[in-house]
């Protein structure tokens, strides 16, 4: 587990399978209780390293395309709030 904020960071598990589910690559493993668990492959050392993150080396949290997606999401939420008659906070 390599995700910096996941409680299992630094733990190692045996890979059961690697599949594309829920729109992303996921790894399946048996947890400490023997139950089958799944996580995004990007949270583990199984997935290839993201070139952007390697070059950014922690100096930049979001890629430009991520920021564009965030703006689009914020606009959708604002438009939904406008249509519902609720006043947006702020």
N, CA, C and O atoms as a GROMACS GRO file, in nm:
protein
  360
    1UNK      N    1   0.085  -0.116   0.000
    1UNK     CA    2   0.000   0.000   0.000
    1UNK      C    3   0.090   0.122   0.000
    1UNK      O    4   0.174   0.137   0.088
    2UNK      N    5   0.071   0.210  -0.099
    2UNK     CA    6   0.157   0.328  -0.110
    2UNK      C    7   0.082   0.460  -0.094
    2UNK      O    8   0.146   0.565  -0.086
    3UNK      N    9  -0.051   0.458  -0.089
    3UNK     CA   10  -0.126   0.583  -0.076
    3UNK      C   11  -0.088   0.651   0.055
    3UNK      O   12  -0.095   0.589   0.161
    4UNK      N   13  -0.047   0.779   0.049
    4UNK     CA   14   0.008   0.843   0.168
    4UNK      C   15  -0.089   0.859   0.285
    4UNK      O   16  -0.045   0.871   0.399
    5UNK      N   17  -0.220   0.860   0.259
    5UNK     CA   18  -0.317   0.882   0.367
    5UNK      C   19  -0.396   0.757   0.404
    5UNK      O   20  -0.482   0.763   0.492
    6UNK      N   21  -0.368   0.646   0.340
    6UNK     CA   22  -0.443   0.523   0.369
    6UNK      C   23  -0.388   0.460   0.498
    6UNK      O   24  -0.267   0.458   0.518
    7UNK      N   25  -0.477   0.411   0.584
    7UNK     CA   26  -0.429   0.352   0.711
    7UNK      C   27  -0.341   0.228   0.692
    7UNK      O   28  -0.269   0.190   0.785
    8UNK      N   29  -0.346   0.165   0.576
    8UNK     CA   30  -0.262   0.047   0.552
    8UNK      C   31  -0.131   0.082   0.482
    8UNK      O   32  -0.060  -0.008   0.436
    9UNK      N   33  -0.097   0.211   0.474
    9UNK     CA   34   0.026   0.252   0.405
    9UNK      C   35   0.145   0.176   0.462
    9UNK      O   36   0.163   0.165   0.583
   10UNK      N   37   0.225   0.124   0.371
   10UNK     CA   38   0.344   0.049   0.410
   10UNK      C   39   0.321  -0.100   0.427
   10UNK      O   40   0.418  -0.176   0.435
   11UNK      N   41   0.196  -0.143   0.432
   11UNK     CA   42   0.166  -0.286   0.447
   11UNK      C   43   0.180  -0.356   0.313
   11UNK      O   44   0.160  -0.294   0.208
   12UNK      N   45   0.214  -0.482   0.315
   12UNK     CA   46   0.224  -0.562   0.194
   12UNK      C   47   0.126  -0.678   0.202
   12UNK      O   48   0.110  -0.742   0.306
   13UNK      N   49   0.062  -0.704   0.089
   13UNK     CA   50  -0.033  -0.814   0.076
   13UNK      C   51  -0.004  -0.889  -0.052
   13UNK      O   52   0.057  -0.834  -0.144
   14UNK      N   53  -0.046  -1.013  -0.058
   14UNK     CA   54  -0.030  -1.092  -0.180
   14UNK      C   55  -0.143  -1.058  -0.276
   14UNK      O   56  -0.260  -1.058  -0.239
   15UNK      N   57  -0.107  -1.029  -0.398
   15UNK     CA   58  -0.204  -0.996  -0.502
   15UNK      C   59  -0.283  -1.120  -0.541
   15UNK      O   60  -0.225  -1.223  -0.575
   16UNK      N   61  -0.416  -1.110  -0.538
   16UNK     CA   62  -0.503  -1.219  -0.582
   16UNK      C   63  -0.531  -1.201  -0.731
   16UNK      O   64  -0.516  -1.295  -0.809
   17UNK      N   65  -0.574  -1.080  -0.770
   17UNK     CA   66  -0.598  -1.051  -0.911
   17UNK      C   67  -0.595  -0.901  -0.934
   17UNK      O   68  -0.608  -0.822  -0.841
   18UNK      N   69  -0.578  -0.863  -1.059
   18UNK     CA   70  -0.573  -0.724  -1.102
   18UNK      C   71  -0.678  -0.711  -1.210
   18UNK      O   72  -0.670  -0.777  -1.313
   19UNK      N   73  -0.778  -0.626  -1.188
   19UNK     CA   74  -0.890  -0.616  -1.282
   19UNK      C   75  -0.929  -0.470  -1.306
   19UNK      O   76  -0.897  -0.382  -1.226
   20UNK      N   77  -0.996  -0.448  -1.416
   20UNK     CA   78  -1.052  -0.316  -1.445
   20UNK      C   79  -1.200  -0.320  -1.407
   20UNK      O   80  -1.282  -0.375  -1.480
   21UNK      N   81  -1.232  -0.262  -1.293
   21UNK     CA   82  -1.370  -0.257  -1.242
   21UNK      C   83  -1.400  -0.115  -1.196
   21UNK      O   84  -1.310  -0.042  -1.156
   22UNK      N   85  -1.527  -0.077  -1.200
   22UNK     CA   86  -1.572   0.052  -1.151
   22UNK      C   87  -1.498   0.168  -1.220
   22UNK      O   88  -1.476   0.272  -1.159
   23UNK      N   89  -1.462   0.147  -1.347
   23UNK     CA   90  -1.399   0.253  -1.425
   23UNK      C   91  -1.252   0.276  -1.396
   23UNK      O   92  -1.195   0.376  -1.439
   24UNK      N   93  -1.190   0.184  -1.323
   24UNK     CA   94  -1.047   0.200  -1.292
   24UNK      C   95  -0.984   0.064  -1.268
   24UNK      O   96  -1.053  -0.035  -1.246
   25UNK      N   97  -0.852   0.061  -1.273
   25UNK     CA   98  -0.780  -0.062  -1.242
   25UNK      C   99  -0.781  -0.081  -1.091
   25UNK      O  100  -0.755   0.012  -1.015
   26UNK      N  101  -0.811  -0.203  -1.049
   26UNK     CA  102  -0.820  -0.233  -0.906
   26UNK      C  103  -0.740  -0.359  -0.875
   26UNK      O  104  -0.727  -0.449  -0.959
   27UNK      N  105  -0.686  -0.364  -0.755
   27UNK     CA  106  -0.616  -0.483  -0.708
   27UNK      C  107  -0.703  -0.552  -0.603
   27UNK      O  108  -0.772  -0.486  -0.524
   28UNK      N  109  -0.700  -0.682  -0.603
   28UNK     CA  110  -0.776  -0.763  -0.506
   28UNK      C  111  -0.676  -0.843  -0.424
   28UNK      O  112  -0.581  -0.901  -0.477
   29UNK      N  113  -0.700  -0.846  -0.293
   29UNK     CA  114  -0.611  -0.915  -0.201
   29UNK      C  115  -0.692  -0.962  -0.081
   29UNK      O  116  -0.803  -0.916  -0.058
   30UNK      N  117  -0.636  -1.054  -0.006
   30UNK     CA  118  -0.700  -1.099   0.118
   30UNK      C  119  -0.644  -1.016   0.233
   30UNK      O  120  -0.522  -1.010   0.252
   31UNK      N  121  -0.733  -0.952   0.310
   31UNK     CA  122  -0.689  -0.869   0.421
   31UNK      C  123  -0.648  -0.956   0.540
   31UNK      O  124  -0.642  -1.079   0.530
   32UNK      N  125  -0.619  -0.892   0.651
   32UNK     CA  126  -0.572  -0.965   0.770
   32UNK      C  127  -0.672  -1.065   0.823
   32UNK      O  128  -0.634  -1.161   0.890
   33UNK      N  129  -0.801  -1.045   0.795
   33UNK     CA  130  -0.906  -1.138   0.838
   33UNK      C  131  -0.932  -1.247   0.735
   33UNK      O  132  -1.014  -1.335   0.757
   34UNK      N  133  -0.862  -1.241   0.621
   34UNK     CA  134  -0.882  -1.339   0.515
   34UNK      C  135  -0.992  -1.301   0.418
   34UNK      O  136  -1.023  -1.377   0.326
   35UNK      N  137  -1.053  -1.184   0.438
   35UNK     CA  138  -1.160  -1.138   0.349
   35UNK      C  139  -1.100  -1.079   0.222
   35UNK      O  140  -0.995  -1.015   0.225
   36UNK      N  141  -1.168  -1.100   0.109
   36UNK     CA  142  -1.124  -1.043  -0.017
   36UNK      C  143  -1.154  -0.894  -0.016
   36UNK      O  144  -1.268  -0.853   0.007
   37UNK      N  145  -1.053  -0.814  -0.041
   37UNK     CA  146  -1.066  -0.669  -0.044
   37UNK      C  147  -1.015  -0.616  -0.177
   37UNK      O  148  -0.937  -0.682  -0.245
   38UNK      N  149  -1.060  -0.497  -0.212
   38UNK     CA  150  -1.017  -0.435  -0.337
   38UNK      C  151  -0.984  -0.288  -0.312
   38UNK      O  152  -1.046  -0.222  -0.230
   39UNK      N  153  -0.885  -0.241  -0.385
   39UNK     CA  154  -0.842  -0.101  -0.379
   39UNK      C  155  -0.805  -0.055  -0.520
   39UNK      O  156  -0.773  -0.137  -0.605
   40UNK      N  157  -0.809   0.076  -0.544
   40UNK     CA  158  -0.758   0.125  -0.672
   40UNK      C  159  -0.610   0.086  -0.686
   40UNK      O  160  -0.532   0.100  -0.592
   41UNK      N  161  -0.574   0.037  -0.802
   41UNK     CA  162  -0.436  -0.004  -0.824
   41UNK      C  163  -0.339   0.112  -0.806
   41UNK      O  164  -0.224   0.092  -0.768
   42UNK      N  165  -0.387   0.234  -0.833
   42UNK     CA  166  -0.300   0.351  -0.820
   42UNK      C  167  -0.259   0.378  -0.676
   42UNK      O  168  -0.168   0.456  -0.652
   43UNK      N  169  -0.324   0.315  -0.580
   43UNK     CA  170  -0.289   0.330  -0.438
   43UNK      C  171  -0.183   0.230  -0.396
   43UNK      O  172  -0.145   0.225  -0.279
   44UNK      N  173  -0.135   0.150  -0.490
   44UNK     CA  174  -0.041   0.043  -0.458
   44UNK      C  175   0.083   0.053  -0.548
   44UNK      O  176   0.090   0.136  -0.638
   45UNK      N  177   0.178  -0.033  -0.520
   45UNK     CA  178   0.298  -0.039  -0.603
   45UNK      C  179   0.277  -0.124  -0.728
   45UNK      O  180   0.368  -0.136  -0.810
   46UNK      N  181   0.160  -0.182  -0.743
   46UNK     CA  182   0.131  -0.265  -0.860
   46UNK      C  183   0.115  -0.181  -0.986
   46UNK      O  184   0.159  -0.221  -1.094
   47UNK      N  185   0.052  -0.065  -0.972
   47UNK     CA  186   0.026   0.022  -1.088
   47UNK      C  187   0.156   0.090  -1.131
   47UNK      O  188   0.243   0.117  -1.049
   48UNK      N  189   0.168   0.116  -1.261
   48UNK     CA  190   0.286   0.191  -1.307
   48UNK      C  191   0.286   0.331  -1.246
   48UNK      O  192   0.179   0.388  -1.220
   49UNK      N  193   0.402   0.385  -1.224
   49UNK     CA  194   0.413   0.518  -1.164
   49UNK      C  195   0.362   0.623  -1.263
   49UNK      O  196   0.386   0.614  -1.383
   50UNK      N  197   0.292   0.721  -1.210
   50UNK     CA  198   0.239   0.831  -1.289
   50UNK      C  199   0.355   0.925  -1.322
   50UNK      O  200   0.417   0.980  -1.231
   51UNK      N  201   0.386   0.945  -1.452
   51UNK     CA  202   0.499   1.031  -1.489
   51UNK      C  203   0.487   1.172  -1.433
   51UNK      O  204   0.587   1.231  -1.392
   52UNK      N  205   0.366   1.228  -1.432
   52UNK     CA  206   0.347   1.362  -1.378
   52UNK      C  207   0.388   1.368  -1.231
   52UNK      O  208   0.460   1.459  -1.189
   53UNK      N  209   0.340   1.273  -1.154
   53UNK     CA  210   0.372   1.273  -1.012
   53UNK      C  211   0.521   1.252  -0.987
   53UNK      O  212   0.576   1.308  -0.892
   54UNK      N  213   0.584   1.174  -1.070
   54UNK     CA  214   0.728   1.152  -1.055
   54UNK      C  215   0.805   1.281  -1.080
   54UNK      O  216   0.896   1.314  -1.004
   55UNK      N  217   0.770   1.353  -1.185
   55UNK     CA  218   0.839   1.478  -1.218
   55UNK      C  219   0.804   1.586  -1.116
   55UNK      O  220   0.892   1.662  -1.074
   56UNK      N  221   0.677   1.594  -1.075
   56UNK     CA  222   0.634   1.697  -0.980
   56UNK      C  223   0.697   1.675  -0.842
   56UNK      O  224   0.722   1.771  -0.769
   57UNK      N  225   0.721   1.550  -0.807
   57UNK     CA  226   0.786   1.515  -0.681
   57UNK      C  227   0.722   1.584  -0.560
   57UNK      O  228   0.792   1.632  -0.471
   58UNK      N  229   0.588   1.589  -0.559
   58UNK     CA  230   0.516   1.645  -0.446
   58UNK      C  231   0.501   1.796  -0.448
   58UNK      O  232   0.438   1.854  -0.360
   59UNK      N  233   0.558   1.862  -0.548
   59UNK     CA  234   0.550   2.008  -0.555
   59UNK      C  235   0.418   2.057  -0.613
   59UNK      O  236   0.384   2.174  -0.599
   60UNK      N  237   0.344   1.968  -0.679
   60UNK     CA  238   0.217   2.005  -0.742
   60UNK      C  239   0.118   1.892  -0.718
   60UNK      O  240   0.142   1.778  -0.757
   61UNK      N  241   0.007   1.924  -0.654
   61UNK     CA  242  -0.089   1.820  -0.617
   61UNK      C  243  -0.182   1.780  -0.730
   61UNK      O  244  -0.223   1.664  -0.737
   62UNK      N  245  -0.215   1.873  -0.819
   62UNK     CA  246  -0.312   1.845  -0.925
   62UNK      C  247  -0.254   1.875  -1.062
   62UNK      O  248  -0.182   1.973  -1.082
   63UNK      N  249  -0.286   1.787  -1.156
   63UNK     CA  250  -0.251   1.813  -1.296
   63UNK      C  251  -0.348   1.914  -1.353
   63UNK      O  252  -0.457   1.934  -1.297
   64UNK      N  253  -0.313   1.978  -1.462
   64UNK     CA  254  -0.399   2.077  -1.525
   64UNK      C  255  -0.535   2.017  -1.559
   64UNK      O  256  -0.638   2.081  -1.536
   65UNK      N  257  -0.536   1.894  -1.614
   65UNK     CA  258  -0.664   1.832  -1.649
   65UNK      C  259  -0.748   1.805  -1.524
   65UNK      O  260  -0.870   1.810  -1.530
   66UNK      N  261  -0.683   1.775  -1.411
   66UNK     CA  262  -0.756   1.757  -1.285
   66UNK      C  263  -0.823   1.887  -1.242
   66UNK      O  264  -0.937   1.887  -1.196
   67UNK      N  265  -0.752   1.999  -1.258
   67UNK     CA  266  -0.809   2.129  -1.224
   67UNK      C  267  -0.928   2.162  -1.313
   67UNK      O  268  -1.028   2.216  -1.266
   68UNK      N  269  -0.917   2.130  -1.442
   68UNK     CA  270  -1.030   2.153  -1.533
   68UNK      C  271  -1.151   2.072  -1.491
   68UNK      O  272  -1.264   2.122  -1.495
   69UNK      N  273  -1.130   1.946  -1.452
   69UNK     CA  274  -1.241   1.862  -1.406
   69UNK      C  275  -1.301   1.918  -1.277
   69UNK      O  276  -1.423   1.913  -1.259
   70UNK      N  277  -1.218   1.970  -1.189
   70UNK     CA  278  -1.267   2.029  -1.065
   70UNK      C  279  -1.352   2.152  -1.093
   70UNK      O  280  -1.457   2.171  -1.031
   71UNK      N  281  -1.309   2.236  -1.186
   71UNK     CA  282  -1.388   2.354  -1.224
   71UNK      C  283  -1.522   2.312  -1.282
   71UNK      O  284  -1.625   2.369  -1.248
   72UNK      N  285  -1.521   2.211  -1.371
   72UNK     CA  286  -1.646   2.163  -1.431
   72UNK      C  287  -1.741   2.110  -1.323
   72UNK      O  288  -1.861   2.137  -1.328
   73UNK      N  289  -1.688   2.036  -1.228
   73UNK     CA  290  -1.770   1.983  -1.118
   73UNK      C  291  -1.828   2.097  -1.034
   73UNK      O  292  -1.946   2.094  -0.998
   74UNK      N  293  -1.745   2.196  -1.002
   74UNK     CA  294  -1.794   2.309  -0.923
   74UNK      C  295  -1.905   2.384  -0.998
   74UNK      O  296  -2.002   2.428  -0.936
   75UNK      N  297  -1.890   2.397  -1.128
   75UNK     CA  298  -1.994   2.464  -1.207
   75UNK      C  299  -2.124   2.383  -1.209
   75UNK      O  300  -2.232   2.441  -1.203
   76UNK      N  301  -2.113   2.251  -1.218
   76UNK     CA  302  -2.233   2.165  -1.214
   76UNK      C  303  -2.305   2.181  -1.081
   76UNK      O  304  -2.427   2.192  -1.077
   77UNK      N  305  -2.230   2.182  -0.974
   77UNK     CA  306  -2.290   2.196  -0.841
   77UNK      C  307  -2.356   2.332  -0.827
   77UNK      O  308  -2.466   2.344  -0.775
   78UNK      N  309  -2.288   2.436  -0.874
   78UNK     CA  310  -2.344   2.571  -0.866
   78UNK      C  311  -2.470   2.582  -0.949
   78UNK      O  312  -2.567   2.645  -0.906
   79UNK      N  313  -2.471   2.522  -1.068
   79UNK     CA  314  -2.590   2.525  -1.155
   79UNK      C  315  -2.705   2.449  -1.090
   79UNK      O  316  -2.819   2.493  -1.098
   80UNK      N  317  -2.676   2.337  -1.028
   80UNK     CA  318  -2.779   2.258  -0.960
   80UNK      C  319  -2.838   2.338  -0.844
   80UNK      O  320  -2.960   2.340  -0.825
   81UNK      N  321  -2.752   2.404  -0.768
   81UNK     CA  322  -2.800   2.487  -0.657
   81UNK      C  323  -2.885   2.602  -0.707
   81UNK      O  324  -2.986   2.636  -0.645
   82UNK      N  325  -2.846   2.664  -0.820
   82UNK     CA  326  -2.926   2.773  -0.878
   82UNK      C  327  -3.063   2.725  -0.920
   82UNK      O  328  -3.162   2.796  -0.901
   83UNK      N  329  -3.070   2.604  -0.975
   83UNK     CA  330  -3.198   2.549  -1.023
   83UNK      C  331  -3.289   2.508  -0.908
   83UNK      O  332  -3.411   2.510  -0.921
   84UNK      N  333  -3.231   2.472  -0.796
   84UNK     CA  334  -3.312   2.424  -0.683
   84UNK      C  335  -3.367   2.539  -0.600
   84UNK      O  336  -3.449   2.518  -0.512
   85UNK      N  337  -3.322   2.660  -0.629
   85UNK     CA  338  -3.370   2.774  -0.556
   85UNK      C  339  -3.297   2.798  -0.426
   85UNK      O  340  -3.327   2.893  -0.353
   86UNK      N  341  -3.198   2.712  -0.395
   86UNK     CA  342  -3.120   2.729  -0.274
   86UNK      C  343  -3.012   2.832  -0.298
   86UNK      O  344  -2.958   2.843  -0.409
   87UNK      N  345  -2.981   2.904  -0.196
   87UNK     CA  346  -2.874   3.002  -0.207
   87UNK      C  347  -2.740   2.932  -0.182
   87UNK      O  348  -2.724   2.860  -0.083
   88UNK      N  349  -2.646   2.953  -0.272
   88UNK     CA  350  -2.515   2.893  -0.257
   88UNK      C  351  -2.442   2.962  -0.142
   88UNK      O  352  -2.454   3.083  -0.124
   89UNK      N  353  -2.364   2.883  -0.063
   89UNK     CA  354  -2.290   2.945   0.048
   89UNK      C  355  -2.184   3.039  -0.004
   89UNK      O  356  -2.133   3.023  -0.115
   90UNK      N  357  -2.152   3.137   0.077
   90UNK     CA  358  -2.042   3.226   0.043
   90UNK      C  359  -2.089   3.358   0.014
   90UNK      O  360  -2.010   3.447  -0.017
   0.00000   0.00000   0.00000
